[in-house]
Amino acid sequence: MPPIRLNRRRFLGCSAAAGLALSQGRVDEAAEVRSVRLGLIGVGTRGTTLLRTALELPGTEIVAIADEEPRHRLRALGIVERARGSRPQELERSDQVWDRDEIDAVLIALPCDLHASVYADAIRAGKHLYAEKPLALTPGECSMLIDESARHPDRVVHVGFQRRSNPRYREAIRLIQHGDLGALVAGSGAWLSSNGPMNGHNGWLAHRSRSGDWMLEQAVHVWDVLNWVAGGPPARAFGQGRRDVFARQQPDRDVTDHYAVHLEWSSGFFVDFQQSWAAPPDDHFTGIALRLTGEAGGIDLSSGAVVYRDRRLPRQSLHPGNQPDTRFALETFLNAIRSSERLAPPLTLAEARDATLTGLLVRRAVDERRAVSWDEVVSPS
């Protein structure tokens, strides 16, 4: 049999998972690891995903479940009992977690308007923190959390932008930074769903004051990836949208049901993105996509496909199939807690703030139907 030959791009593809395991702390299931005692605050849809994922990982002990909704608590307690044979402490409020020394770290998945205050309380209480995105809803809240974290440098604080831990996205960034695609020219993306109107428990997702609107609650993942790709946030954005698509079903709803935005970077790179809850229920109209085009080729981040303008170069496929990026992200968080050295997080709190501010930029551009600059959001008059 002839030897297997790997070109540089194929080598990157084969080695990316190994590099992720080393740098982000994936643990051999059979290896003995130090237990991390976890408390979960907020066990709705996303919090339950975090709980189930944590239970799959070695060296995790679920000590407490906190949620003001009894149904959520009972469901979570049952999940832990079936998985581990015992029930954790049942708590109604987040502030009941802070003085419990038996809890090392917290995983928090609460409505966005609660992020800043509860995250700050967790850091002050000396707990390691896995904080769901967005970091907060205002520039001031983001800055407060950055300052609070800086005052407690021994506490691990990760924000749940799990694409940062996804090997496909990580390899794509390496490929772009190496120049394989040439200078970036443009991007296009969409997050289209037929599941609208999405409301959330007690309707929090339907109200901008609680969720920040979909540009922050959900699409902030996209803004973070684009900022990661481009090396920083956009210079300006222009958009338009509608908040009245589901007005008959929900007269008091004030989030944006459908919008499109054009984002521009000072380098000349630009991206067109659309998000909607009003798509017809068919695969031709729904789905998540993000594609980037450079002078020498393009990449589809949704599938991992890489295609070059030079047709002599073979197509590449970066980690095809679904990637358990929530698992990767929690493994990274737990590894950082266990490490005797301070490990760099998948993204800094400053980068998490930039993703939030990009969401605010998009929201304002859509609201005002005009081009809004980054400076207007960072330093409002």
N, C-alpha and C positions, 0 to 999 in steps of 0.2 A: 504494500500500500504506500503511495507517495506521501511525503510529509505534508501536514496541513500548513498552508501559508496564510498569514494574516497581514493584510495591509494595515496602515496606521488607524484608519477609521474603524475597521473591524476589530482591531485590538482594543480600541477605546470601548467598543460595544461589549466585548467580553470582560473587560476589566472593571467596568463601571460598577457592577454589583459588588465585586470584591472590595473596591475602594469605598463604597458606601458602607459596607459591613465594618470596615476598619475605622472609618472616620466618624460614623454616626452611631456606632455601638450596637449593631445587630449581634445577638447573643446566641450561641449554640444551645439548642433546647436541652441538651444533656449536661451542659456546664452548670456548675454551682455558682449562683450569683447572690450577692447580698440583697436581702429583701428590702423593698421600699414600701412603706405603709402609706396608703393613699386614702384621701377623702374626696368624694365627688360632690360637687355643688351644682345642682341643675341636672336632672336626668330625664329631660324631654327627649326629643328625637335625636339631636346631636349628642347630648350627654349619654344616652343609652348606647350609641355607637362607641363612644370613648370607653364606657364601662365594659362592653363586650370585648373590645380590643385589648384593654388592660388585663382582662381575665385570661386571654390567650397567651400572655407574655410570662416568661419565667420570672420568679422573684418579685411578684407583686402581691400585696396583701390589701384587700379592700376593707378599711377600718370603719368608714362612716359614709352614709348617704344622706345628703341634705337637699331637700326640695320642699317648697311650701305647698305643693299639690300632692295630696295623699295618694292619688292614683299613680303618679310617677314614682313615689317612694316605694309603694308596694310592689310595683313591677320590678324596680331595680333590686330591691331586697330579695325577691324571688329568683331573679337571674343569678345573683351571687350565691344564694343558698343552693341552687341546683348545681352550680359549677364547683363550689368549694365545700359544701356540706355544713356551712354555718352562716348566720345572718350578721351583717355588720350593724353598727349603731345606726339608729334611725333618728334623724334630726330634721326639724322644720325650717331652720334659718341658718344662713351662712355664718352669722356671728357666733353660733354655737360650736363652730369648728376651731376657732382661732386659739382657744386656751387648752386644747387637747394635745398634750405633749406626745401622745402615741401616734399622731399623724405627722408624717414627714413632708408630704407634698399634697397639693390639691390639683384636681382637674376640674375646670370651671366652664360650664356651658349655659350661660344665662342670657336673657334678652339684652340687646346691645346697650340700652340706656343704663344698665346696672354694671357694665364692665368696669368703668373707671373706679368707682367707689369700692367695689368688692375686690378688684385686683389690688388696689392700694392697701386694703385691709389685710389681704393675704400676705403681701410682702412685709408689711409692718409686723405681722404676727410671726414672721420668721419661717414661713412655709415656702418650699419650692413651688413654683407656679407654672402650670400649663394653662394658658389663657386662650380661649377661643377668639377668633377674629370677629370684627375689627378690634384694634387695640382699644379704641374709645370712639366717641362721636364728635369731638371737637379738638381743634389744635391745642387748646389749653389743657384739656384732660390728658392728651397724649404726652405733652411736655411734663405734666405732673407725674405721670407714671415712669417716665424715663428718669426723672430726678429721684423718685422714690427708690427705684431699682438701684441707682448709683449709690444711694446711701446704705444699701445692703448687698454689697458685691459678692458675699458668700452664698447668696440665694440664687438658684437657677431659675430663670424666667424665660420661657419659650412661648411664642405666639403661634396659634394653630394655622399657619399657612403651610399645609402639609405638602403642597407641590414642591416646596423647597427640599423635601426629603424624598421625593419621587425620583428614582434613578433615571427615568426617561428625561425628565426636565433637567436634572443635573448634568446629564451627558450632553443634552442639547445646548446648554449654556457653554459648556467646555468647547463644543464644536464651533459655536458662533464666535466665542472669544478667540479661538485659534485662527479664525479667518476662513474656515472651510466654505462658508456661504458668501464670502466677500462682505463688503459694507452693506448693512441693512438698508433696504429701500422702503418696504411697506409691510403691513400686516393686516389681517382681517380675522374677525372672530364673531362668534354668536353664542348665546345661551338662551335657547328657545324651548319653551315648555307649554304643554296644553293643560297643565294642572292648576291654572288660575281659577278663581282667586285663592292664593295661599294666605292663610290667616294666622296660624300659630296658636298656641294655647292662650286663651282669653283674648285672642285677636291682636296680639302684640305685633305680629308681622305686617298687619294692615295699617299700622300707624307710624308715620315718619318719626314722631317724637320718641318712639321706643326702638325702632329698628334702624333709623337713619336712612331708610329707603333701600331699595335693592342695590343701589350703587355701592353702598357700604356693607350691608348685611351679607350679600352674596358675591357680587361682581368684584369685590375687593380682592378676591383671589386672582382675578385676571389682571387687575392693576399691578399687583405685586409681581406677577410674572413678567409683565411688560417693563416695569421699572428695573427688574433683575436683568432682563435681556438688554435693555438700552443703557444700563449703567446709571440710571437715575430717573427721576420723574419727568413728565412731559412739560413743555413750556406753555402750552395752551390747549384748550379744548373747545369744540363747538358741538352742540347737540340739540335735539328736540324730542319730545315724547308726549304721552298721554296718561292722565290719571283717571280717566272716566270710563274705561272699558268695562269695568264691573260695577259701575255706579248703581245700577238697578238692584243688584244683589246686596251691595254694601254701601249705602248712602254716605256713611261716615268714613269710608276708606280714603286715605290721602297719600298712598304710595304710588309710584309710577308703574303702570301696568305694561307699558311698552315704550322703549326709547332707542334711539340710535345716537352714537357719538363719534366724532372725528377727533383723534388726539394727535398732537404734533410735538416732536422733540426738536431741540435746537440743531441737531445734526442733520436734519432733513428727513429723518425717519418718521413715518406716520402710520396710524392704525385706525381702521374703521371697525366699530363694534356695535352689535345690536343685542338687546336683551328683551325678552317678551314672555308673558304668561298667557298670551292670547292665541297661541299657535293652534292650528287644527291637530287633532290627535292622530298623527301619521308620521312615520319616519322621514318622509320627504320634507316635513316642515319643522320637526323638533330635533333637538340634540345640542351638544356642546362642541364647539370647534375653535381652534386657534391656529392660524397659519402665518408663517413669517417668510418673507422673500428677501433675499440678498442679491447682490450683483452676480454671484456665481451659482446660486441655487436656492432651494427653499426647504422648509421643514413644516410638517403637520404635527403639532404637538399632541393632538388628540390621539393619533395612531402611532406616532414615532417615525413616519415615513420621511426620508430625506432624498431629494431628487436634485441632480446637478444639471446646470445648463449645458455643460460639456457631456454630450450623450455617450461618450466613450466611458464615462465613469459609471459604475453600477449603482443602482438604487440601494439605499441603506435602510435598515429598520432598527430603530432604537427601542429596545425592550418592548416588543409588541404585547398586546393584551392588557387586561386590567392590572394595575399596580396597587398593592395594598398600602397606599401612602399614609393613611392614618396610623397603621401599624409602624411603618418606618419612623414617623414623626414621634410617636410615643416611645419607641425604642431609643431614639436619640435623646429624648428628655430624660429617661431613666438612666441611660449611660452617663449623662452629664452629672446626675446626682451621685452616682456611684464612683465616679472618677476621682482620683487623688489630685488630678490636675484640672485646671479650669479649661473646659472645652468651649470652643466658639459655637454659638447657637447657629441653627440653619439660617436665620436672619437676625439682625440686630433690632432693638426696639426703635432705633431711628428709622430703619427700613420699614418696620411695621407702621410707624407714624406716617411715612411717605405714602404707603398704600392707602391709609385712611384719608390723607389729604388729597390724593388723586381721586378718591371717591367723592369727596366734597367738591372738588373741581368739576367733575362730571355732573354732579347733581345741580350745581349752580348753572353750568352751561345749558343743561336741559331745561331747567326752570326758566331761565331768562332768554333762551333761544338766541344766544349770541356767543361770540368767541370770548372766553374768559381766560385770563392769564394765570399762571402759577402764582405770581406775586400777589394777585388779588385774593387768593385763598390763604397764603402763608401770612401775609401782612395786610389784613383787611383795613380799609380806611374807616 
